[in-house]
Amino acid sequence: MALINPSILSADFARLAEEAKAVEGADWLHVDVMDNHFVPNLTLGVPVVESLRKATDTPLDCHLMIEDPDRWAPQYVEAGAGSVTFHAEAAAAPVRLAREIRAKGARASMALKPATPIEPYEDLLPELDMLLIMTVEPGFGGQAFLDIMLPKIRRTRALIAKHGLELWLQVDGGVSDKTIERCAEAGADVFVAGSAVYGAEDPAKAVRELRDKADAATAAVGWGCAH
């Protein structure tokens, strides 16, 4: 079954606890951490993650769009994140960092910006629990989906199958009811959706509808996903 992770980047930051409760049927809550250095935007940090952890039972999927994740990522596990994603472009020692995240009890994930190819990281895949393919340039919500990322998603799914890995493949950026089926057909099984969920009249219903569309698309191509 596809996993839907609403992004609080599109939520009302003055009402984060309420916004988290509005999507409690979601699989994870996606938390975008930006430092205004790695990406040109500034969002939130460890204290907000700690507060969110107390405000919702939905596990937190923290996406660190920050410099020096080798130093900071472990703190997000300690703050309560169930999954921590660092960027390949920012990590000095990605294998060591992934192992440290896992050792602290969270799922380790690595993200790739649109221009970063997957192939140089093939040997690292067994060290990860999830790989995130950015389908927009990271930094801002509400951007249009980049269709040119679909071949990269397919190549990544092929590498996962080649090595027989239980690796989740996440997409983030422009995911909506108009694009999620293409992502699922290409091989993604975890979907970050911001505006498509929090911009809907009924966010919980939007989550269910996105999951249904992704599951139907996956069934149609038959590559399958197990969570």
N, C-alpha and C positions, 0 to 999 in steps of 0.2 A: 504494500500500500504506500502511496505517495505521502510524504510528510510536508505539511504546510507550516511555515514559520513566519508569522506576521512581523513586520519590521516596525519597531516603535519610533523609528526616524520619522515616520509619517503620522505618528500619534500626537495628541495634545500634550506637550511636555509639562503643562501645569496640572495635568490630571493623569499622571502615568499609572498610578495604582488602579484607577477606574478603567483606563484604557487597557491595561493588562487583563482585568477581569472580563472585559467585553469580548475577549477572544480566548476564553478558557477552554474552548473545544479544539484549539490549535495544538499541534504536536510540540512545538517549541516556540519561545518568544525570542525573536532576533533582536539583538542589542548592538547597534552600530556605535563603536567607539572611535572618535576622530580627534586628532591632536593639533590640527591646523599646521602641520609640518609635512607628514607623509601625504596628506590630502588637504586641499584648501578649505577646510571647514572644521569647526570645533563643536563637539557635542557633549558627551558626558564621560564620567570615569568611574573608578572603583566605588566611591560612596553611593552613587546612584544604583549601581549593580547590587550592592549590599541591601539597599532599601527595597529594590524590586524583588529580590529573593524572598523577603519577608512578606511582600504584598501579593504574591501569586504562587500557586502550586505548579504552574506551567514551567518546565525547565528552561533555563536561559542559555541561549546560543549567542555567545559574544564574538563579534567580528571586529578585530582590532586593526583599524586602518591607522596605524601609528608607527613612528620610528622606534627602534630599539625594543622590539617585542621580546627579545631574549631576556631583557630585564623585567618587563612589566607583565607579560602574559601570566606567569604563575600567580600574581596577585589577584587576577580575575578568577582563577580557580578558587583561591582562598575566600574571595568575596561571595562565592556561591554559584558561579557559572558551571553548567553541566557539560558545555562544549566551548572550547576556545579556539578561534581561528586567527592565525597570524599570516601575514603576507610573505610569500617567497621572496619578493623584492626587498623586504626590509629585514629579514632574519639573517643573522650572521652565522648561526649554526642550527639549521632547521631540524636536523635529526635529534640533536641533543635537546632542543626545545620541545619537540614533540614528545620525547621520552619523559621529560620533566612534567609536562602537562598531564600525561597519562599516569605517571607515578603519584601525582597529587590527587588523582581520582576523577579527572574529567576526560572527555573525548578530545583528541587532538586533531585539528583541522588546519589545512594550509590553503590559502587563497592565491589565485593568479589574476593579475590585471589583464585586460583584453589583449595587449600586445605581448604578453609573456607566454611562450609556448609550453605545452605540457611535457614534450619529449625529454628535455634535459632532467626532469624530475622523476622519470620512470622508476629508477632504483629506490627512490624515497617512499614510494607509495605504500609498501608494507608497514612503514612506521606511522601511518596515519589512519584515522578512523573516518575522515571525511575530506574531500577535496572540493573547494569552492571555485567555480568558474564565474568570474565577473562578466555579466552581459551588458554592463555599462562601465564607463570610467568611474571608479569609486570617488565618493566625496559628497554627492548630493542625491537626494531622493527625487522621484518624479521624472527621471530621464527616460527617453525612448529606448526600447529594446534593440540591441545590435544583432541583427540576423546573421551577420558574418561570424558570430561565435558558435553557431550550430555545428559546423564541421569540427571545431575544437572539442565540443561536448561529445560528439561521436567518437573521435579519436581517443578521448579519455575513457569512455565506456569500453572501448576495445582493449585498451591497456589493462583496465580493471579485470576484464574477462580473461585476458591472456595470462595473468598471474593468479587467477582464481581467488581474488580478494573480496572480502566482505566490506568494501569501502563505499560509503555513501557519496553520491555525486550531487552537490548543491549548485544551484544557479541563483544569482542575485542581480537584479537590475531590470526594470521594465517588465517584470512578470505580472501578467494579468490574464483575464479570461480569454483574451485574444492571442496570447503568446504561450501560455503554459503547455498547450498540447504539443506545440512544436518542440519545446524543451524536453518534454517527456518522451516523445518519439525519438529524439536524438540520444536519450540515455540518462537524463537527469532524474533523480528520485526524491530530492529535497528542494523545496521551492521557497525562496524568500519573497514575500509580497508585502509591499508597503501601502502605496496609494490604492491599490486594488482592494485592500481589506479595510483600511481606516478611512478611505474615501467613500466607502459604501454606506448605505443607510443602515444596514444590519451587518456589522463586521463578522459576527459568528456565522451567519448564513453565507457570506462571501467565502469564508474559509472552507465550508462544506462544499460549496459549488466548485471551487478551484480544485479541491482534492478529487472530486468526482470526475472532473474533466481530465486531470492528470492520470488517474487510474484507468479511465477508458482508453486514453491514448496509448498508455503502456501496454494494456491488454491487446490492443490492435496490432502492435508491432511484435509483441511476444518476447522481448528480451528479459522482462520480469525484474522485480526488486523485492527483497525481503527485509523487513524491519521488525 
